[in-house]
Amino acid sequence: MSGILGRFKTIMEANVNALLDKAENPVKMAEQLARDLEDDLGRVKAETASVMAEVKRAQRAYDECAETVEKLQKYAEAAVLKGNDVDAKAFLMEKAEKSKTLEGLAGALDVAKANADKMRQLHDQLESQLRQINERKAAIRAKAAMADAKERTAELGRSIGGAAENLSAFDRLEEKIDRRLDEAEAMAELNARRSGVEDLMAKYDAPEGGALDDELAVLKAKLGK
């Protein structure tokens, strides 16, 4: 029995919450602990059933021996009442032997009961730990799902941010092109205004009539006109 309890001592002394909190992957750790405890619980149930059966066997042996001791006492009394001391002594001697056996059976019964109590306590503790782990496992899974969702959201946010930066770059490029276009149009407008003024200035700078007027004046003088 000591071997059975020693085998599960480390399980009962383990701090399940600390193990889960320190685990790199709490979900996998919780699942592994749950599987291990389910296996251990199955073995403890089998051992507990065996010990409880031993209690029943020890109890039955004790009851049968106690009943025999009681019968021998009654036979000894009956022999005394009939004046048969020899028979009475024989019954009392047998009773003494059975009483010693009864004491041994009583000790075995006490040990069996104590072992059964320990196994039931171990069984109940394992069941309690298994419930706690399953509860923590559900909570951890929910938290893990939330963490995954937040990570995906953050990743999506970074992607959107990158796209926004790209759009912003396009906006700046478009602004630059628009500025160059406006400058080119302004330059073209200035050039157009300058050409018009120069033409106008040439009109006034040229002599009135020009070469044609001079030639006409010579012709008139020749003809006497």
C-alpha positions in Angstrom: 0.0 0.0 0.0 2.9 2.4 0.8 4.2 1.9 -2.7 0.8 2.9 -4.2 0.6 6.1 -2.1 4.3 6.9 -2.8 3.7 6.7 -6.5 1.1 9.4 -6.5 2.7 11.6 -3.8 4.4 13.9 -6.4 1.0 14.4 -8.1 -0.7 15.5 -4.9 2.2 17.8 -4.0 2.4 19.5 -7.4 1.1 23.0 -7.7 -1.0 22.8 -10.8 -1.6 26.5 -11.1 2.1 27.2 -10.9 2.9 24.6 -13.5 0.3 26.2 -15.9 1.5 29.7 -15.2 5.1 28.9 -15.9 4.4 26.8 -19.0 5.5 28.1 -22.4 2.3 26.8 -23.9 -0.4 26.7 -21.0 -3.0 25.1 -23.3 -0.8 22.1 -24.2 0.4 21.8 -20.6 -3.2 21.8 -19.3 -4.2 19.1 -21.8 -1.2 17.0 -20.9 -1.9 17.3 -17.1 -5.5 16.4 -17.7 -4.5 13.3 -19.6 -2.0 12.3 -17.0 -4.5 12.8 -14.2 -7.2 10.9 -16.0 -4.8 7.9 -16.3 -3.8 8.2 -12.7 -7.4 8.5 -11.6 -8.2 5.3 -13.4 -5.4 3.5 -11.6 -6.4 5.0 -8.3 -10.0 3.9 -8.8 -8.8 0.3 -9.5 -6.5 0.4 -6.4 -9.3 1.9 -4.3 -11.7 -0.8 -5.4 -9.2 -3.5 -4.5 -8.5 -2.0 -1.1 -12.2 -1.6 -0.4 -12.7 -5.3 -1.3 -9.9 -6.1 1.1 -11.8 -4.2 3.8 -14.9 -6.3 3.1 -12.9 -9.5 3.2 -11.2 -8.5 6.5 -14.5 -7.5 8.0 -16.1 -10.8 7.0 -13.1 -12.8 8.5 -13.3 -10.7 11.7 -17.1 -11.2 12.0 -16.8 -14.9 11.5 -14.1 -15.3 14.1 -16.0 -13.1 16.6 -19.0 -15.2 16.0 -16.9 -18.4 16.7 -15.5 -16.9 19.9 -19.0 -16.0 21.0 -20.2 -19.6 20.3 -17.3 -21.1 22.2 -18.2 -19.0 25.2 -21.7 -20.2 25.1 -20.6 -23.8 24.7 -18.3 -23.4 27.7 -21.1 -22.0 29.8 -23.4 -24.9 28.7 -20.7 -27.4 29.7 -20.3 -25.8 33.1 -24.1 -25.9 33.7 -24.1 -29.6 32.9 -21.1 -30.2 35.3 -18.7 -31.2 32.5 -15.6 -29.2 33.4 -13.4 -31.0 30.9 -15.6 -30.0 28.0 -15.8 -26.5 29.4 -12.0 -26.2 29.5 -11.7 -27.5 26.0 -14.1 -24.9 24.8 -12.3 -22.2 26.7 -9.0 -23.2 25.3 -10.3 -23.0 21.8 -11.9 -19.7 22.6 -8.5 -18.4 23.7 -6.9 -19.4 20.5 -9.7 -17.9 18.4 -9.5 -14.7 20.5 -5.8 -14.3 19.5 -6.8 -14.8 15.9 -9.6 -12.3 16.4 -7.1 -9.7 17.7 -4.9 -10.2 14.6 -8.0 -9.9 12.3 -9.0 -6.7 14.1 -5.6 -5.2 13.4 -5.8 -6.3 9.8 -9.3 -4.8 9.5 -8.1 -1.4 11.0 -5.2 -1.3 8.5 -7.5 -2.2 5.6 -9.9 0.6 6.6 -7.1 3.1 7.0 -5.7 2.2 3.6 -9.2 2.5 2.1 -9.6 5.9 3.6 -6.3 7.1 2.2 -7.2 5.7 -1.3 -10.6 7.4 -1.2 -8.9 10.7 -0.2 -6.4 10.3 -3.0 -9.2 9.5 -5.4 -11.2 12.6 -4.3 -8.1 14.8 -4.5 -7.3 13.6 -8.0 -10.9 14.2 -9.1 -10.7 17.7 -7.6 -7.4 18.5 -9.4 -8.8 17.1 -12.6 -11.8 19.4 -12.3 -9.6 22.4 -11.6 -7.4 21.6 -14.6 -10.4 21.2 -16.9 -11.7 24.6 -15.7 -8.4 26.2 -16.1 -8.0 24.6 -19.5 -11.2 26.1 -20.7 -10.2 29.5 -19.3 -6.8 29.3 -20.9 -8.2 28.3 -24.2 -10.5 31.3 -24.1 -7.6 33.6 -23.2 -5.4 32.1 -25.9 -8.2 32.6 -28.5 -8.5 36.3 -27.4 -4.7 36.7 -27.6 -4.7 35.2 -31.1 -7.5 37.5 -32.1 -5.6 40.5 -30.8 -2.5 39.5 -32.6 -4.4 39.1 -35.8 -6.0 42.5 -35.3 -2.6 44.1 -34.6 -1.1 42.5 -37.7 -4.1 43.7 -39.8 -3.6 47.1 -38.3 0.0 47.1 -39.3 -0.9 46.0 -42.8 -3.5 48.8 -43.0 -1.0 51.2 -41.7 1.5 50.2 -44.4 -1.2 50.6 -47.0 -2.0 54.0 -45.6 1.6 55.0 -45.8 1.7 53.9 -49.5 -1.4 55.9 -50.2 0.2 58.9 -48.4 3.3 58.5 -50.6 1.1 58.5 -53.7 -0.6 61.6 -52.4 2.7 63.4 -51.9 3.8 62.4 -55.4 0.6 63.6 -56.9 1.0 66.9 -55.1 4.5 67.2 -56.4 3.4 66.6 -60.0 0.5 69.0 -59.6 3.0 71.7 -58.4 5.2 71.1 -61.4 2.3 71.3 -63.7 1.1 74.5 -62.1 4.6 76.0 -62.5 4.8 75.0 -66.1 1.4 76.5 -66.8 2.5 79.7 -65.1 5.7 79.8 -67.1 3.8 79.3 -70.3 1.4 82.1 -69.3 4.3 84.5 -68.6 6.0 83.6 -71.9 2.8 84.3 -73.8 2.4 87.7 -72.1 6.0 88.6 -72.9 5.6 87.7 -76.6 2.5 89.9 -76.9 4.3 92.9 -75.3 7.3 92.5 -77.6 5.1 92.4 -80.7 3.4 95.6 -79.5 6.8 97.2 -78.9 8.0 96.3 -82.4 5.0 98.0 -83.9 6.0 101.3 -82.3 9.7 100.9 -82.9 9.3 100.4 -86.7 9.4 103.7 -88.8 6.1 104.9 -90.0 5.5 103.8 -93.6 8.9 102.0 -93.8 10.7 101.3 -97.2 7.4 101.3 -99.1 6.6 104.9 -98.1 10.1 106.0 -99.1 9.9 104.4 -102.5 6.4 106.0 -103.0 7.8 109.5 -102.2 10.7 109.1 -104.8 8.2 108.0 -107.5 6.0 111.1 -106.8 8.9 113.5 -107.0 10.0 112.0 -110.3 6.5 112.4 -111.9 6.1 115.9 -110.5 3.3 114.9 -108.3 
